[in-house]
């Protein structure tokens, strides 16, 4: 355990650079993410966390291998949590394909929401992440969670008012005749979470608007970018089925093959007004289907 009393004004990464001049920035960031840095007794993870005069900084020793299977399981889950951005109000994550966004009525233990809560509670037991929106289990990509109820309500309001901007990328089977288009439909979801297309007058029908454009194609598949105005369950998958070119791997909606062993649909970017200051912010998750 190394201990210092700080006598200046800077962020914690700058402080660590002074304390460990022979260590790289990456090494110091890993020190932070592993929870080895304490300021006045509180674990600090963010490199930009401010440090003020008189604060006590403690660097704990490297953690030893632990035989506790529960602890190992928790550490493994945290290593899979890909954080795109974090501040005091929001947590932006890149959800892997095959993981639920949030538990269903079956009360699943393994969800992105549970992983996020375990992560924030490592800093303070009373911390919590609030669900703002969801991605289908089979879909990967960017999700934002709120750290306060006020932030949750403001972000959910933006989703409800369609004032934010969402972009997806997908591989679809075959080559559409047109290079771009818009699918406007009405969808309904039953109690078993099955989705089907219906008329606008059908009870419970909700409008779904999906814009798409082809980025590139080969003889088998097309890479498309999609912008959605609404956020309905299976909206993009239903839209691609509607134009006769289902998402690669989406056997449920007519795909013939699953060569990637996953649904080829990814939420690439999300743009909204930050709930803390109303400034527009845009976050991106690397497109796994890009050729370059």
LINMOHU-V382786 format. One record per residue. RES is the residue in one small letter. SS is DSSP state (~ for helix, > for strand, _ for the rest). PSI is psi in whole degrees, -180 to 180 (* if undefined). Layout:
res = {RES | RES}
ss = {SS | SS}
psi = {PSI | PSI}
This chain:
res = {x | x | x | x | x | x | x | x | x | x | x | x | x | x | x | x | x | x | x | x | x | x | x | x | x | x | x | x | x | x | x | x | x | x | x | x | x | x | x | x | x | x | x | x | x | x | x | x | x | x | x | x | x | x | x | x | x | x | x | x | x | x | x | x | x | x | x | x | x | x | x | x | x | x | x | x | x | x | x | x | x | x | x | x | x | x | x | x | x | x | x | x | x | x | x | x | x | x | x | x | x | x | x | x | x | x | x | x | x | x | x | x | x | x | x | x | x | x | x | x | x | x | x | x | x | x | x | x | x | x | x | x | x | x | x | x | x | x | x | x | x | x | x | x | x | x | x | x | x | x | x | x | x | x | x | x | x | x | x | x | x | x | x | x | x | x | x | x | x | x | x | x | x | x | x | x | x | x | x | x | x | x | x | x | x | x | x | x | x | x | x | x | x | x | x | x | x | x | x | x | x | x | x | x | x | x | x | x | x | x | x | x | x | x | x | x | x | x | x | x | x | x | x | x | x | x | x | x | x | x | x | x | x | x | x | x | x | x | x | x | x | x | x | x | x | x | x | x | x | x | x | x | x | x | x | x | x | x | x | x | x | x | x | x | x | x | x | x | x | x | x | x | x | x | x | x | x | x | x | x | x | x | x | x | x | x | x | x | x | x | x | x}
ss = {_ | > | > | > | > | _ | _ | _ | _ | > | > | ~ | ~ | ~ | ~ | ~ | ~ | ~ | ~ | _ | _ | _ | _ | _ | ~ | ~ | ~ | ~ | ~ | ~ | ~ | ~ | ~ | _ | _ | _ | > | > | > | _ | _ | > | > | _ | _ | _ | _ | _ | _ | > | > | _ | _ | _ | _ | > | > | > | > | _ | _ | _ | _ | _ | _ | _ | _ | _ | ~ | ~ | ~ | ~ | ~ | ~ | ~ | ~ | ~ | ~ | ~ | ~ | _ | > | > | > | > | > | _ | _ | _ | > | > | > | > | > | > | _ | _ | _ | _ | > | _ | _ | _ | _ | _ | _ | _ | _ | _ | _ | > | ~ | ~ | ~ | ~ | ~ | ~ | ~ | ~ | ~ | ~ | _ | _ | _ | _ | _ | _ | _ | _ | > | > | _ | _ | _ | _ | _ | _ | _ | _ | > | > | > | > | > | > | > | _ | _ | ~ | ~ | ~ | ~ | ~ | ~ | ~ | ~ | ~ | ~ | ~ | ~ | _ | _ | _ | _ | > | > | > | > | > | > | > | > | > | _ | _ | _ | _ | _ | _ | > | > | > | > | > | > | > | > | > | > | _ | _ | _ | _ | _ | > | > | > | > | _ | _ | _ | _ | _ | _ | _ | > | > | > | > | > | > | > | > | > | > | > | > | _ | _ | _ | > | > | > | > | > | > | > | > | _ | _ | _ | _ | _ | _ | ~ | ~ | ~ | ~ | ~ | ~ | ~ | ~ | _ | _ | _ | _ | > | _ | _ | _ | ~ | ~ | ~ | _ | _ | _ | _ | _ | _ | _ | _ | _ | _ | _ | > | > | > | > | > | > | > | > | > | _ | _ | _ | _ | _ | _ | > | > | > | > | > | _ | _ | _ | _ | _ | _ | _ | _}
psi = {124 | 135 | 139 | 152 | 122 | 142 | 38 | -163 | 112 | -179 | 166 | -32 | -41 | -39 | -45 | -34 | -34 | -39 | -32 | 71 | -19 | 1 | 145 | 162 | -39 | -42 | -41 | -37 | -39 | -38 | -40 | -50 | -25 | 2 | 28 | -5 | 125 | 136 | 116 | 40 | 0 | 131 | 135 | 134 | -29 | 132 | -29 | 6 | 126 | 145 | 132 | 161 | 133 | -8 | 143 | 124 | 127 | 135 | 113 | 160 | 161 | 135 | 140 | 158 | 135 | 134 | -4 | 113 | -33 | -45 | -41 | -39 | -43 | -43 | -37 | -42 | -43 | -32 | -21 | -12 | 108 | 107 | 122 | -39 | 145 | 135 | -165 | -11 | -36 | 158 | 118 | 125 | 159 | 104 | 131 | 153 | 143 | 0 | 132 | 144 | -44 | 156 | 146 | -167 | -5 | -6 | 51 | 144 | -35 | 99 | 162 | -36 | -43 | -40 | -44 | -41 | -40 | -36 | -50 | -28 | -17 | -28 | -41 | 128 | -26 | -6 | 154 | 148 | 132 | 135 | 131 | -43 | 179 | 159 | 148 | 151 | -42 | -13 | 139 | 171 | -164 | 133 | 144 | 137 | 151 | 147 | -8 | 157 | -37 | -44 | -40 | -48 | -40 | -41 | -42 | -33 | -40 | -39 | -44 | -36 | -1 | 34 | -4 | 174 | 124 | 129 | 136 | 158 | 145 | 156 | 131 | 155 | 135 | -168 | 113 | 149 | -36 | 156 | -14 | 166 | 178 | 133 | 117 | 121 | 176 | 131 | 153 | 145 | 130 | -179 | -16 | 11 | 18 | 140 | 138 | 155 | 137 | 178 | 163 | -21 | -4 | 137 | 126 | 1 | 139 | 136 | 140 | 124 | 119 | 123 | 139 | 154 | 144 | 130 | -46 | 161 | 158 | -164 | -13 | -42 | 165 | 139 | 120 | 150 | 138 | 140 | 126 | 136 | -26 | 168 | 68 | 151 | 130 | 19 | -51 | -41 | -41 | -37 | -42 | -35 | -39 | -38 | 3 | 16 | 79 | 157 | 136 | 130 | -5 | 73 | -33 | -31 | 32 | -1 | 141 | -26 | 165 | 66 | -24 | -4 | 36 | 165 | 128 | 63 | 129 | 128 | 107 | -41 | 156 | 126 | 131 | 177 | 127 | 130 | -15 | -37 | 3 | 14 | 139 | 133 | 149 | 131 | 145 | 144 | 131 | 133 | 112 | -9 | 1 | 141 | -16 | *}
